[in-house]
Amino acid sequence: MWSSFWRSRDRFSLDELRYLTDQLQKVQIVNNVNKNFVIETLRSISELITYGDQHDSNYFDFFMERQVMGEFVRILKVSRIVSISLQLLQTTSIMIQNLKSERAIHYMFSNEHINFLITYTFDFRNEELLSYYISFLRAISGKLDKNTISLLVKTQNEEVVSFPLYVEAIRFASHEESMIRTAVRALTLNVYHVGDESVNRFVAKAPHADYFSNLLTFFQKQCLYLNGMVSETLKNLDSDTTTAILNVVDEIEDNLYYISDVISAGIPEVGRLITVNILQLLIFPLLLPSLQLDAVDDIQIGAITSLYLLCCILRIVKIKDLANTIAASLFCPPEAFVPDSETKLNGHAPDHGYEIQQTENKNVIEVDGCSKKILPSLSSSSLVHPEDIISKGVSRLTLRDALLSYITAGDDLQVLSSLSILATLLQTKELDETMLDALGILPQRKQHKKLLQQALVGEDLREDQLFSSGRSFIRDGFSCELDGYLQNLKEQYGVACSSLEVGTSPSVHRFQVLDALVSLFCRSNISPETLWDGGWLLRQLLPYSESGFNNQHLELLRDSYKNSTYALLEEARGTWPDLLVTVLRDEWKRCKRAMEAPSPRKELKCMLLPLDKPSFDDVLPNKSSFVAGERMCKVVKVFVLLHQLQIFFLGRALPEQPPTCPPSDIPENSRARNAALDVSGPKLGSELRLVDAVPCRIAFERGKERHFCVLAISVGASGWILLAEELPLKKHYGIIRVVAPLASSDPTIDQKYSRWLHLRIRPSTLPFLDPAKLITHGKAKTKAPVDGRWTLSFMDDESCKSALSMILEEIDLQSNEVKKRLKPLLNHEGAIDVPDASPHPPDDASSSNATPSNSL
């Protein structure tokens, strides 16, 4: 038998297929002796059938006539060798995947051989065998349509009672191996998208409907695992868990996209099952209770993770009932979602980090030990008063109020998360506009559109209602749909909302949101990037002008803008004035893009990553130039945001570039002109005139003292301290040997040795301004250069004071030039009056503490 098998024949011929089939039929038992022969025969038959399907129909006629598929099943029955099972599954998968003719596919599925292989008891302890089995099932699902699916099911009274392919596949839906889970999900999607009504009813009824609850249970475990990682990272900022968090985030989002794909199949009952399971297994018991401000021991997930997951669900899972139910739930107190929640008998809630107390001034509340002013120009019903929060031991603070509290008093991540959920709700197309209006986040342009539509259909609306910022929709006009969802919450899920919140006018809720955003822009402990997200949300709510604000809002925003302007002026004499205008122009373009973008610029996953991780490995002192550089960038970002909001309130379009003056020409009597320098600045090794230069000594290495002439020069917004070697043959000329930035040099005369002048030398640029050196999540941090220290020794006290006076004078010129270039921007609408020159610092500035160098 063995010699005849290997004889020379035409490999791709009907005779070869006939011969192989004859040999396979002779096999009565498979053992270690003939297993290789059987494996090779199975593989060869699959190749010939695939070839014949595309070239000669006689091949498949023979395959059907000789019942070769039945021979495959028989071989499986008489074999207990794993390699035979592997080859059989692979052979069948290859044939199914490559068969093109409908006749061939119909034959393969029309007998029970495929279902026998599906339900055969394989030993799945072998991981390779399980992988081949799942691939086999997926190959079958790839050929499903309304004609072929009926061949794989059993029906009774026109109802499907058995569907082995689906039932066996979903057994592995929660397998630990991600590739298997992915294959199972692809298979289920192939089934759902066939659109067979009887199959749809089969998958949506018990016990197979448990697949969807199991899917959400598995997803719930992933969410808890993610929360544990996020909590650990927030507790220990030095831990490098970013990559691990992002991997879990990717898997969670993949799960939600799968759920979205299931919904897109358009099976109503499946959509209802998914909605109910998401609400009952995830939203109500896990996510919403975590949003309460009170610290409760049995809360299983943090507020940040919860808000991230809510955003993901709303953005990815497109179900109208789900989106509107989540939005309606925000009108409920968090305690409504905590089973058997206990209220405090003494009328006080546990300490939650946002202590709110009534003070003697009724317009002030205490938040985190800081007084927050309640805007008096609003009606009392538009605010969350302290007496509303805790009444008779029961919290009246709704989830919506908690979100606004995070914005006004939370930390950076809490603010970012709350802004993200509001932005997500605003952009969720499945959410009814009446729900957005009730939440207070319906954009003004949509309000105008709705009022105009009401006017066109003949509803009684006065002209002043169409464009009045103070108007509100009549409650009967928006509460019908909201009441329906709230009633459903109570009847189906046993969740009761706050009647006070429901009865409140939408305009009151709208002003509460504006109050929170105005309060946010007045906060100094929030990162500029997060403030930009708040600016984006404000632009969405009020796309036209300041008409949606009241006077108190505008007054607070103008005060905040003036404070940011003064902070920017401080930077003009700070550590990095030479980069200030450049950074301002760059951040202007970035902020403009962010404000005018169709959606917030940050990815949702940023909510889970710490915003205040250090940029460098070093623990830098507060006076470090790099710390000052990061502070300068933050000041610029805040100023740019508030300035663009001011332009927006005036109803003007944002210019592409900020209005600044061009660089000034070099004055004729300046040190730069006297030294024969041009606007390109000094270059090492170049020659210059030593007008006003002061001879000095300095040691860059211990015991190696060198003689130089020091000269301070400013050209426009740039400035340098130069050390030049005097040319022996050319009097009053020298060669530039050392160049250092003038800004932040902080010249001080030593208190003990009055001929010593101490200088701080910062780097010439900031690495984080270079896009190639930006620190991103998951990448290694870089090492920050350290500020240098120079100690110059002069011949006498007068020379030392002369050098000090020269450096301070050039610092003033540099600072004044920066202010001059910023003046058109800072004098916007008369915000502040920028002086043309800044006075010298007090005389005692030159006698500040410094450690003398022993090198001179």
C-alpha positions in Angstrom: 0.0 0.0 0.0 2.8 2.4 0.9 4.7 2.0 -2.4 1.6 2.4 -4.5 0.7 5.6 -2.6 3.9 7.4 -3.6 3.9 6.3 -7.2 4.0 9.0 -9.9 0.6 10.4 -10.9 -0.8 13.7 -12.1 -1.4 15.5 -8.8 -4.4 17.6 -9.9 -6.5 15.0 -11.7 -9.8 13.2 -11.1 -7.9 9.9 -11.0 -5.8 11.2 -8.1 -8.9 12.2 -6.2 -10.4 8.8 -6.9 -7.3 7.0 -5.8 -7.0 9.0 -2.6 -10.6 8.4 -1.7 -10.2 4.6 -2.3 -7.2 4.6 0.0 -9.0 6.6 2.7 -12.0 4.1 2.6 -9.6 1.2 3.3 -8.5 2.7 6.6 -10.4 1.0 9.4 -8.5 2.4 12.4 -6.0 5.2 12.8 -2.9 4.6 14.9 0.6 5.8 15.1 1.6 3.6 12.2 -0.7 5.1 9.6 -1.5 8.5 11.0 0.9 10.3 8.7 -0.7 8.6 5.7 -4.2 9.7 6.8 -3.1 13.3 7.5 -1.5 13.5 4.0 -4.6 12.0 2.4 -6.9 14.5 4.1 -4.8 17.4 3.1 -4.5 16.3 -0.5 -8.2 15.7 -0.9 -9.0 19.2 0.3 -6.5 20.7 -2.2 -8.2 18.7 -5.1 -11.7 19.7 -4.1 -10.7 23.4 -3.9 -9.0 23.1 -7.3 -11.9 21.3 -8.8 -14.5 23.9 -7.5 -12.7 26.5 -9.6 -11.8 24.5 -12.7 -13.9 21.3 -13.1 -17.3 20.5 -11.6 -16.6 16.8 -12.0 -14.4 16.9 -8.9 -17.2 17.9 -6.6 -19.6 15.6 -8.3 -17.3 12.7 -7.4 -17.0 14.2 -3.9 -20.7 14.0 -3.5 -21.2 10.7 -5.2 -18.6 8.9 -3.0 -19.8 10.7 0.2 -16.3 11.8 1.0 -17.5 14.1 3.8 -19.0 11.0 5.5 -15.6 9.4 5.2 -14.1 12.4 7.0 -16.5 11.8 9.9 -15.8 8.1 9.9 -12.1 8.7 10.2 -12.7 11.0 13.2 -14.7 8.3 14.9 -12.1 5.6 14.5 -9.2 7.9 15.6 -8.2 9.1 19.1 -5.1 10.8 17.8 -5.0 14.6 18.2 -3.1 15.3 15.0 -5.9 13.6 13.0 -8.5 15.9 14.6 -6.3 18.9 13.9 -5.9 17.9 10.2 -9.6 17.1 9.8 -10.7 20.5 11.2 -8.1 22.3 9.1 -9.1 20.3 5.9 -12.8 21.1 6.3 -12.1 24.8 7.2 -10.0 25.2 4.0 -12.6 23.6 1.8 -15.4 25.7 3.3 -13.4 28.9 3.0 -12.3 28.3 -0.6 -15.5 26.8 -2.1 -17.1 29.5 -4.4 -20.1 27.7 -6.0 -23.4 27.9 -4.1 -24.0 24.3 -5.1 -20.9 23.1 -3.3 -21.6 25.2 -0.1 -25.2 24.0 -0.1 -24.1 20.4 -0.3 -21.5 20.8 2.5 -24.2 22.2 4.8 -27.2 20.1 3.7 -26.3 17.0 5.6 -25.6 16.5 9.3 -21.8 16.0 8.8 -21.0 19.6 9.6 -23.2 19.7 12.7 -21.6 16.4 13.8 -18.2 18.0 13.6 -19.5 21.1 15.5 -20.9 19.0 18.3 -18.2 16.4 18.5 -16.5 16.1 21.9 -13.0 17.2 21.2 -10.4 17.4 23.9 -10.1 21.2 24.2 -7.4 20.9 26.9 -5.2 21.0 23.8 -5.0 24.7 23.0 -4.0 24.1 19.4 -7.0 21.9 18.9 -9.3 24.6 20.3 -7.8 27.2 18.0 -8.4 25.0 15.0 -12.0 24.3 16.1 -12.8 28.0 16.5 -11.4 28.7 13.1 -13.5 25.9 11.7 -16.7 27.5 13.3 -15.7 30.9 12.0 -15.2 29.6 8.5 -18.7 28.1 8.5 -20.2 31.4 9.7 -18.5 33.3 6.8 -20.7 31.4 4.4 -24.0 32.1 6.1 -26.8 33.8 4.4 -30.6 33.4 4.5 -30.4 30.2 2.3 -27.5 28.4 4.0 -28.3 29.2 7.6 -31.5 27.2 7.4 -29.4 24.1 6.6 -27.6 24.3 10.0 -30.6 24.7 12.2 -33.5 22.4 13.3 -37.0 23.9 13.4 -40.3 22.9 15.0 -43.5 24.7 14.2 -41.4 27.3 12.2 -39.3 28.1 15.3 -35.6 27.3 15.6 -35.1 24.7 18.3 -31.4 23.8 17.6 -28.5 25.8 16.2 -25.3 24.0 17.2 -23.0 26.5 15.4 -24.1 29.4 17.5 -24.6 27.5 20.8 -21.2 25.8 20.7 -19.4 29.1 19.7 -20.8 31.2 22.5 -19.5 28.7 25.1 -16.1 30.3 24.5 -17.2 33.9 24.5 -15.4 34.7 27.7 -12.3 32.6 27.0 -9.1 33.9 28.5 -7.4 34.0 25.1 -8.3 37.2 23.2 -8.0 35.6 19.8 -10.6 33.1 20.6 -13.0 35.8 22.0 -12.5 37.8 18.8 -13.3 34.8 16.6 -16.4 34.0 18.5 -17.6 37.6 18.3 -17.0 37.6 14.5 -19.0 34.5 14.2 -21.9 35.9 16.2 -22.0 39.0 14.1 -22.1 36.9 11.0 -25.2 35.1 12.5 -26.9 38.3 13.5 -26.4 40.1 10.2 -28.0 37.3 8.2 -31.3 38.7 9.2 -33.3 35.5 9.6 -36.3 36.2 11.8 -36.5 32.7 13.3 -32.8 32.7 14.2 -33.1 36.1 15.7 -35.9 34.9 17.9 -33.8 31.9 18.9 -30.7 33.9 20.0 -32.9 36.5 21.9 -34.8 34.0 24.1 -33.7 31.9 27.1 -31.3 30.3 27.6 -29.3 31.7 24.7 -30.2 35.3 25.7 -27.9 34.7 28.7 -25.0 35.3 26.3 -25.7 39.0 26.4 -25.8 39.1 30.2 -22.6 37.1 30.4 -21.1 39.4 27.9 -21.9 42.4 30.1 -20.7 40.5 33.2 -17.4 39.9 31.6 -17.2 43.5 30.6 -18.0 44.5 34.2 -15.0 42.6 35.4 -12.8 44.3 32.9 -14.1 47.7 34.2 -13.3 46.8 37.8 -9.8 45.7 36.7 -9.3 49.0 34.9 -10.5 50.9 38.0 -8.0 49.1 40.2 -5.1 50.0 37.8 -6.3 53.7 37.6 -6.6 53.9 41.4 -3.1 52.5 42.0 -1.7 55.0 39.4 -3.4 58.0 41.1 -2.1 56.9 44.5 1.4 56.4 43.2 2.3 58.8 40.4 5.8 57.3 40.1 4.4 53.9 39.1 4.7 53.2 35.3 1.3 51.7 34.6 0.4 53.8 31.6 1.0 51.1 29.0 -0.9 48.5 31.0 -3.9 51.0 31.4 -3.9 51.8 27.7 -3.9 48.1 26.9 -7.0 47.5 29.1 -8.6 50.6 27.7 -8.2 49.3 24.1 -9.8 46.0 25.1 -12.7 47.7 26.8 -13.3 49.9 23.8 -13.1 46.9 21.5 -15.8 45.2 23.6 -18.1 48.3 23.2 -17.5 48.4 19.5 -18.5 44.8 19.3 -21.7 45.6 21.2 -22.3 48.5 18.8 -21.9 46.0 15.9 -24.4 43.7 17.4 -26.9 46.5 17.7 -26.3 47.5 14.1 -27.7 44.1 13.0 -31.1 45.6 13.8 -32.6 42.9 16.0 -35.0 44.8 18.3 -35.1 42.3 21.1 -31.3 42.0 21.2 -31.1 45.8 21.4 -33.5 45.7 24.3 -31.6 42.9 26.1 -28.3 44.8 25.7 -29.9 48.0 27.0 -31.3 46.3 30.0 -28.1 44.4 30.8 -25.9 47.5 30.4 -28.2 49.4 32.8 -28.7 46.6 35.4 -25.2 45.2 35.4 -23.1 48.2 34.8 -24.7 51.7 34.9 -27.0 51.5 37.9 -25.1 49.3 40.3 -21.5 50.3 39.4 -21.1 53.6 37.5 -23.7 56.0 38.8 -23.3 55.4 42.5 -19.6 56.2 42.2 -20.4 59.8 41.2 -21.6 60.8 44.7 -19.4 63.2 46.5 -19.7 61.2 49.8 -17.1 58.6 50.4 -19.0 55.3 50.7 -17.1 52.1 51.6 -19.1 49.8 49.3 -18.5 51.8 46.1 -16.6 49.5 43.8 -15.3 51.9 41.2 -13.9 55.4 41.2 -15.6 58.5 39.8 -13.0 59.1 37.2 -13.2 55.6 35.8 -17.0 55.7 36.0 -17.2 58.9 33.9 -14.7 57.6 31.4 -16.9 54.4 30.9 -20.1 56.5 30.7 -18.5 58.6 27.9 -17.4 55.5 26.1 -20.8 53.9 26.3 -22.6 57.0 25.1 -20.1 57.5 22.2 -19.9 53.9 21.0 -23.2 52.2 21.9 -25.8 53.9 19.7 -29.1 53.1 21.5 -31.6 55.9 21.9 -33.3 54.4 25.0 -30.0 53.8 26.7 -28.7 57.3 26.0 -31.8 59.0 27.2 -32.1 56.7 30.3 -28.6 57.6 31.3 -29.3 61.3 30.9 -32.6 61.0 32.9 -30.7 59.2 35.6 -28.6 62.3 36.2 -31.7 63.9 37.8 -31.7 61.2 40.5 -29.6 61.4 43.7 -26.7 58.9 43.8 -28.3 57.2 46.8 -31.1 56.0 44.6 -28.7 53.6 42.9 -27.2 52.2 46.1 -29.1 49.3 47.5 -30.3 49.8 51.1 -28.4 53.0 51.4 -28.3 54.4 54.9 -28.7 58.1 55.7 -27.1 59.8 58.6 -29.3 60.5 61.5 -27.4 63.6 62.7 -28.2 65.5 59.5 -24.6 65.4 58.1 -23.2 63.3 55.3 -19.7 61.8 55.6 -16.7 63.9 54.8 -16.2 63.7 51.1 -13.6 66.3 50.4 -16.1 69.0 49.3 -17.3 70.3 52.6 -20.2 72.8 52.0 -21.3 74.8 55.0 -23.6 77.8 55.4 -21.7 80.9 56.4 -22.9 84.2 57.8 -22.9 85.6 54.2 -25.7 83.7 52.4 -24.0 84.4 49.1 -20.9 82.5 50.1 -20.3 78.8 50.6 -17.2 77.0 51.9 -15.6 74.6 49.4 -12.4 72.9 50.4 -11.7 75.6 52.9 -12.1 78.3 50.2 -14.9 80.8 50.0 -16.9 80.5 46.7 -19.2 83.4 45.8 -22.7 82.5 44.7 -23.7 84.7 41.8 -26.4 87.0 43.3 -27.9 88.1 40.0 -29.4 84.7 39.4 -32.7 83.6 40.9 -32.4 81.4 44.0 -33.8 78.5 42.2 -30.9 78.4 39.7 -28.4 77.5 42.4 -27.6 74.4 44.5 -27.8 75.9 48.0 -26.3 74.3 51.0 -29.7 73.8 52.6 -30.8 71.8 49.5 -27.8 69.5 49.7 -28.5 68.0 53.2 -32.1 68.2 54.4 -33.4 66.1 57.3 -30.4 63.7 56.8 -31.3 62.9 53.2 -29.1 64.2 50.4 -30.9 66.2 47.7 -27.8 66.5 45.6 -28.5 64.9 42.2 -25.9 63.3 39.9 -26.1 66.3 37.7 -25.3 68.6 40.6 -22.4 66.3 41.5 -21.0 66.8 38.0 -21.2 70.6 38.3 -19.6 70.4 41.7 -16.7 68.5 40.2 -16.2 71.4 37.8 -16.4 74.1 40.4 -14.4 72.4 43.2 -12.9 69.2 42.0 -9.3 68.4 41.0 -7.9 68.5 37.5 -9.0 65.0 36.5 -12.5 65.4 38.0 -13.0 68.7 36.1 -11.7 67.1 32.9 -14.0 64.0 33.4 -17.1 66.1 34.1 -16.5 68.3 31.1 -16.0 65.2 29.0 -19.3 63.7 30.0 -21.1 66.9 29.4 -19.5 67.2 26.0 -20.3 63.6 25.2 -24.0 64.1 26.1 -24.1 67.3 24.0 -22.7 65.3 21.0 -24.8 62.2 21.4 -27.2 62.2 18.5 -29.4 59.6 20.1 -30.2 62.0 22.9 -33.4 64.0 22.6 -33.0 67.7 22.4 -35.5 68.1 25.1 -33.2 66.0 27.3 -30.3 68.3 26.5 -32.5 71.3 27.3 -33.5 69.8 30.7 -29.8 69.2 31.5 -29.0 72.8 30.6 -26.6 72.0 27.7 -28.7 72.5 24.6 -26.7 74.7 22.3 -28.2 78.2 21.7 -28.4 77.7 18.0 -30.6 74.6 18.5 -32.8 76.6 20.9 -33.3 79.2 18.3 -34.0 76.6 15.7 -36.6 74.9 17.9 -38.3 78.2 18.7 -38.5 79.1 15.0 -40.0 75.7 14.2 -42.6 76.3 16.9 -43.4 79.7 15.4 -43.7 78.2 11.9 -46.2 75.7 13.0 -48.4 78.3 14.6 -47.5 78.1 18.3 -48.0 81.2 20.3 -44.5 82.7 20.5 -43.7 86.4 20.8 -40.9 87.8 18.7 -38.8 88.6 21.8 -38.9 85.0 22.9 -37.1 83.9 19.8 -33.9 85.7 20.7 -34.1 86.4 24.4 -31.3 84.9 26.4 -33.4 84.9 29.5 -36.3 82.9 28.1 -37.1 79.3 28.9 -39.2 76.6 27.4 -42.5 76.0 29.0 -42.3 72.9 31.2 -45.1 71.2 29.3 -43.1 71.5 26.1 -40.1 69.6 27.3 -41.2 67.4 30.2 -43.2 64.8 28.3 -40.3 62.8 27.1 -38.3 63.4 30.2 -41.2 62.3 32.4 -41.5 59.2 30.3 -37.9 58.1 31.0 -38.2 59.0 34.6 -41.4 57.0 35.0 -39.7 54.1 33.3 -36.8 54.4 35.7 -39.2 54.1 38.6 -41.4 51.3 37.3 -38.8 49.1 35.6 -35.7 49.7 37.8 -37.1 51.1 41.0 -35.1 54.3 40.8 -36.8 57.5 42.0 -35.7 60.9 40.8 -35.7 64.3 42.5 -39.0 66.0 42.0 -37.3 69.3 42.7 -35.0 68.9 39.8 -37.7 67.8 37.4 -39.8 70.8 38.2 -37.1 73.2 37.6 -37.1 75.3 34.4 -34.5 74.4 31.8 -33.2 78.0 31.8 -32.3 77.6 35.5 -30.3 74.5 34.6 -28.7 76.3 31.8 -27.5 79.1 34.1 -26.2 76.5 36.5 -24.0 75.1 33.8 -22.8 78.6 32.8 -22.1 79.4 36.5 -20.0 76.3 36.8 -18.0 77.2 33.6 -17.5 80.8 34.7 -16.3 79.5 38.1 -13.9 77.1 36.3 -12.3 80.0 34.3 -11.7 81.8 37.6 -9.8 78.9 39.1 -6.0 79.0 39.2 -5.4 75.3 40.2 -6.6 73.8 37.0 -4.4 72.9 34.0 -4.7 75.1 30.9 -5.5 72.1 28.8 -8.6 71.3 30.9 -9.6 75.0 30.8 -9.5 74.8 27.0 -12.0 71.9 27.1 -14.2 74.2 29.2 -13.8 76.9 26.6 -14.8 74.5 23.9 -18.0 73.5 25.8 -18.8 77.2 26.4 -18.4 77.9 22.7 -20.9 75.1 21.9 -23.5 76.4 24.4 -23.1 80.1 23.3 -21.8 80.1 19.7 -22.7 83.7 18.9 -21.9 86.2 21.6 -22.2 87.2 25.3 -26.0 87.4 25.0 -26.3 84.2 27.1 -24.4 85.7 30.0 -25.6 88.0 32.7 -23.5 90.9 34.1 -22.1 88.9 36.9 -20.8 86.3 34.5 -19.1 89.0 32.4 -17.7 90.8 35.4 -16.0 87.6 36.7 -14.7 86.6 33.3 -13.2 90.1 32.8 -11.6 90.0 36.2 -10.1 86.6 35.4 -8.9 88.0 32.1 -7.2 91.0 33.7 -5.5 88.7 36.2 -4.2 86.6 33.4 -3.0 89.7 31.6 -1.0 90.8 34.7 0.5 87.3 34.9 1.6 87.6 31.3 3.2 90.9 31.9 5.1 89.4 34.8 6.5 86.8 32.4 7.8 89.7 30.2 10.4 90.3 32.9 10.5 86.7 34.0 12.8 83.8 33.0 11.8 83.3 29.4 10.8 86.7 27.8 12.8 85.9 24.7 10.4 83.0 24.0 7.2 84.6 25.2 6.0 86.0 21.9 6.9 82.8 20.0 5.1 80.6 22.6 2.1 83.0 22.5 1.7 82.8 18.7 2.0 79.0 18.8 -0.5 78.6 21.6 -2.9 81.0 19.9 -3.1 78.8 16.9 -3.5 75.6 19.0 -6.2 77.2 21.2 -8.1 78.5 18.1 -8.0 75.0 16.6 -9.2 73.5 19.9 -12.0 76.0 20.4 -13.3 75.7 16.8 -12.9 71.9 16.6 -16.1 69.8 16.1 -15.3 67.8 19.2 -12.9 68.1 22.2 -9.3 67.6 21.2 -8.4 65.1 23.9 -9.1 61.4 23.6 -11.3 59.9 26.3 -8.4 57.8 27.7 -6.6 60.9 28.8 -9.2 61.1 31.7 -7.5 58.0 33.2 -3.9 59.2 33.1 -2.5 61.6 35.7 -2.2 65.2 34.3 0.5 66.3 36.8 3.2 63.7 36.3 6.6 65.4 36.3 8.1 66.1 32.9 11.6 65.1 33.9 13.3 62.5 36.1 14.9 65.2 38.2 13.2 66.8 41.2 13.7 70.4 40.1 13.7 73.3 42.6 11.0 75.9 42.3 13.5 78.5 41.0 14.6 76.2 38.2 14.3 77.8 34.8 12.5 74.7 33.6 9.9 75.1 36.3 9.6 78.7 35.3 9.3 77.7 31.6 6.4 75.3 32.3 4.8 78.1 34.4 5.2 80.6 31.5 3.6 78.2 29.1 0.7 77.7 31.4 0.3 81.4 31.9 0.3 81.9 28.1 -2.3 79.2 27.5 -4.7 80.6 30.1 -4.3 84.1 28.8 -4.9 83.0 25.2 -8.0 81.1 26.2 -9.5 84.0 28.1 -8.5 86.5 25.4 -10.2 84.5 22.7 -13.3 84.2 24.8 -13.3 88.0 25.1 -13.2 88.3 21.3 -15.9 85.7 21.1 -18.1 87.7 23.5 -17.8 90.7 21.3 -19.2 88.7 18.4 -16.0 88.9 16.4 -14.1 86.2 14.4 -10.9 85.0 15.9 -7.8 86.2 13.9 -5.3 83.6 12.7 -2.6 85.3 14.7 -2.6 87.4 17.8 -2.3 91.2 17.2 1.3 91.9 18.1 3.8 94.6 17.0 6.6 93.6 14.7 10.2 93.5 16.1 11.7 96.9 16.5 14.8 98.1 14.6 18.1 98.2 16.5 18.5 101.7 17.9 21.6 103.6 16.7 22.9 104.3 20.3 22.3 100.8 21.6 25.1 98.5 22.8 24.2 96.0 20.0 24.8 98.7 17.4 28.0 99.9 19.1 29.3 96.3 19.2 28.5 95.9 15.4 25.9 93.2 15.9 22.9 92.7 13.7 19.5 91.1 14.3 20.9 87.6 13.9 22.7 88.0 17.2 26.2 87.0 18.3 28.1 84.0 17.0 30.9 82.1 18.7 34.3 83.0 17.2 33.0 86.2 15.6 34.6 89.6 16.2 32.9 92.5 17.9 33.7 95.9 19.3 34.2 96.0 23.1 32.3 99.2 23.7 31.0 99.3 27.4 32.6 95.8 28.0 34.0 95.3 31.5 37.2 93.2 32.1 36.7 90.3 34.4 38.0 86.9 35.4 36.2 83.6 35.6 37.1 80.0 36.2 35.1 77.3 34.4 37.4 74.6 35.9 39.0 74.6 39.3 42.4 76.3 39.2 42.1 77.5 35.6 41.2 81.1 35.7 40.6 83.0 32.4 40.4 86.7 31.5 37.5 88.0 29.5 35.5 91.1 28.9 31.8 90.8 29.8 29.2 92.6 27.7 25.4 92.5 28.0 23.5 93.1 24.8 19.8 93.0 23.9 18.4 92.9 20.3 14.6 93.2 20.2 13.1 90.4 22.5 16.4 88.6 22.6 19.4 89.2 24.9 22.8 87.7 25.7 25.7 87.9 28.1 28.9 87.7 26.1 32.4 86.8 27.3 35.0 88.0 24.8 38.7 87.7 24.6 40.4 91.0 23.8 42.4 91.0 20.6 46.0 92.0 21.5 46.7 93.5 18.1 43.4 95.2 17.6 42.5 97.5 20.4 38.8 97.6 21.6 38.0 94.5 19.6 37.5 91.0 20.8 36.5 87.4 19.9 33.3 86.0 21.3 34.1 82.9 23.3 31.0 82.3 25.4 27.4 83.2 24.9 24.7 82.9 27.5 21.0 84.1 27.7 20.5 87.5 29.3 17.1 86.7 30.7 16.9 85.2 34.2 20.6 85.9 34.8 19.6 87.4 38.2 22.8 89.4 38.7 23.7 89.9 42.4 26.8 91.3 44.0 28.3 89.0 46.7 27.6 90.3 50.2 31.1 89.4 51.4 33.2 90.0 48.4 31.9 93.2 46.7 34.0 92.6 43.5 32.2 89.3 42.8 29.1 89.3 40.6 27.0 86.1 40.6 24.9 85.2 37.5 22.4 82.4 36.9 22.7 80.9 33.4 19.7 79.1 32.1 19.6 77.0 28.9 18.9 78.7 25.6 15.6 76.9 25.0 13.0 74.6 26.5 13.0 71.0 25.3 9.2 70.5 25.7 8.7 73.3 23.1 10.3 71.0 20.5 7.6 68.6 19.2 10.3 65.9 18.8 11.0 66.1 22.5 7.5 66.2 23.8 6.9 64.0 26.8 4.0 61.7 26.0 2.2 59.0 28.1 4.0 55.7 28.0 7.4 57.1 26.9 10.4 57.4 29.1 11.1 60.8 30.7 14.1 62.8 29.8 16.7 64.4 32.1 16.4 68.2 32.4 19.5 70.3 32.0 20.6 72.1 35.1 20.9 75.9 35.4 24.4 77.1 35.4 26.1 79.5 37.9 28.8 82.0 37.0 30.8 84.1 39.4 32.7 87.0 37.7 35.6 88.7 39.5 36.3 92.3 38.7 39.3 94.6 39.4 37.4 96.9 41.8 34.0 97.6 43.2 33.2 100.2 40.6 33.8 97.8 37.8 31.5 95.2 39.4 28.7 97.8 39.9 29.2 99.0 36.3 28.7 95.4 35.0 25.7 95.0 37.2 24.1 98.2 36.0 24.8 97.2 32.3 23.1 93.8 32.7 20.1 95.3 34.5 19.7 98.0 31.9 19.8 95.5 29.0 17.3 93.3 30.9 15.0 96.3 31.1 15.4 97.0 27.4 14.6 93.4 26.6 11.5 93.4 28.9 10.2 96.6 27.5 10.6 95.4 23.9 8.5 92.3 24.8 5.9 94.5 26.4 5.9 96.8 23.4 5.2 93.8 21.0 2.4 92.6 23.3 0.8 96.0 23.8 -1.9 95.8 21.0 -2.9 92.4 22.4 -3.0 93.5 26.1 -4.8 96.7 25.4 -7.7 94.8 23.9 -10.9 96.7 24.5 -9.1 98.7 27.2 -8.5 95.7 29.5 -5.4 97.2 31.1 -3.0 100.0 30.2 0.4 98.7 29.4 3.2 101.1 30.4 5.8 101.9 27.8 8.7 101.2 30.2 9.2 99.3 33.4 11.1 100.8 36.4 14.4 99.3 37.6 14.1 96.9 40.5 14.8 98.2 44.0 18.5 98.9 44.8 18.6 96.2 47.4 18.0 93.6 44.7 21.8 93.6 44.1 22.5 92.5 47.6 20.4 89.3 47.8 21.9 86.2 49.3 24.4 84.3 47.2 27.1 81.7 47.9 30.5 83.0 46.8 32.6 80.9 44.6 36.0 79.6 46.0 37.3 79.2 42.5 38.4 82.8 42.2 
